[in-house]
Amino acid sequence: MKTKWVVLVVVFLLCALTVDAQLNKDIKSILDSAMVNAKRFSVNTQGINWDSVQSQMYSRAEGIKDPAGLGDAFGYLIAFLNDHQAKLIHKADNKIIAQHVDYHDAELPGTNLNAIESVFKFEVLENNVRYIRIPSYDNKADLIKEASVLRAAIDTLSKSDSSKWIVDLRGVRGDDFRIHMAGLGPLLGEGLITSVIDKNERIEKMYEIHNGRFYEEQHLAAHFVCPADLSKSNVAVLIDETTAGAGEVLALAFRGRKLTKLFGSQTHGNVGVVKEIDLGGQLALSLTSRYYQDRRGNIYKDVVFPHTKVQQPTGVSEDAVIAAAMQWLVVPAGNAVTASILKKD
């Protein structure tokens, strides 16, 4: 029996040495770096046989000398991590070499963030319902400048009866939600509104509102005068599959608020915090390294679901999602909403 185990060990070592000999030194270094970082940062590491994954990655990388040819090897790793936001890119041209089969990008194809900003609008609908449609921002946007525009809209709409609100997050994407939180502070409520947690569900970062002021990790990030108390206002939040990235974080922040209801369809699926790992030279690996949770401690790992699912009927000009929100906000059960102001853009 002892002889059998010795033979098996020898065979295993010979196989390992054979694979190692067939691997380019630089390629092996990239694969090893990816494995170390995946173990350290990925949120999806439970139950993974790392020795087996490493062996398979080595096997798929045999004979490859150009890092751009590692798509198959990294595709195997990403599949095991089951990370919808994972991807391997070639840094020189930002070309995706490998990604999850259901890869979800906060920047949807054909999207121009500057164009999205033009949809920002706010108005008073019938029955004194306040409506505000939120824009998207890129990482270069000035937090104070842009948040002050949102806050000015909130202040304008709050000058008279403002107990009923519709916040439209459809089309909101990107990865900077801080402007939204700073601008919409009075509507988001007081205290902790969302937090970032690690894979062990320990809080690593907090976002809070105190007296209308936005705090990031207990540091004041934006200070605006807060003349109106909107904490007891009813808020209907509109979401759908075009609500991605920053829009999803904002949606879950609202989802934990009292007197709030989400309408529409599930969001795009970009709730996690993505970390980009430089693998040296030409490649960078993106992995989901953190999750968000709402103020009630509910963790979001993929999408944000509405409280009330609403589908837009084909060929109908009336915005069915706004109509459903209006129904909840102002209309007694059994009555119908006037559709004259609820046209889709």
Secondary structure as GFF3:
##gff-version 3
##sequence-region A 1 345
A	DSSP	alpha_helix	2	22	.	.	.	ID=ss1
A	DSSP	alpha_helix	25	41	.	.	.	ID=ss2
A	DSSP	alpha_helix	50	60	.	.	.	ID=ss3
A	DSSP	three_ten_helix	67	69	.	.	.	ID=ss4
A	DSSP	alpha_helix	71	81	.	.	.	ID=ss5
A	DSSP	beta_strand	87	90	.	.	.	ID=ss6
A	DSSP	beta_strand	95	99	.	.	.	ID=ss7
A	DSSP	alpha_helix	113	117	.	.	.	ID=ss8
A	DSSP	beta_strand	121	124	.	.	.	ID=ss9
A	DSSP	three_ten_helix	126	128	.	.	.	ID=ss10
A	DSSP	beta_strand	130	133	.	.	.	ID=ss11
A	DSSP	alpha_helix	143	157	.	.	.	ID=ss12
A	DSSP	beta_strand	164	168	.	.	.	ID=ss13
A	DSSP	alpha_helix	178	183	.	.	.	ID=ss14
A	DSSP	alpha_helix	185	188	.	.	.	ID=ss15
A	DSSP	beta_strand	191	197	.	.	.	ID=ss16
A	DSSP	beta_strand	203	210	.	.	.	ID=ss17
A	DSSP	beta_strand	213	216	.	.	.	ID=ss18
A	DSSP	beta_strand	219	222	.	.	.	ID=ss19
A	DSSP	beta_strand	234	239	.	.	.	ID=ss20
A	DSSP	alpha_helix	246	255	.	.	.	ID=ss21
A	DSSP	beta_strand	260	264	.	.	.	ID=ss22
A	DSSP	beta_strand	273	278	.	.	.	ID=ss23
A	DSSP	beta_strand	283	294	.	.	.	ID=ss24
A	DSSP	beta_strand	299	300	.	.	.	ID=ss25
A	DSSP	beta_strand	308	309	.	.	.	ID=ss26
A	DSSP	alpha_helix	320	330	.	.	.	ID=ss27
###
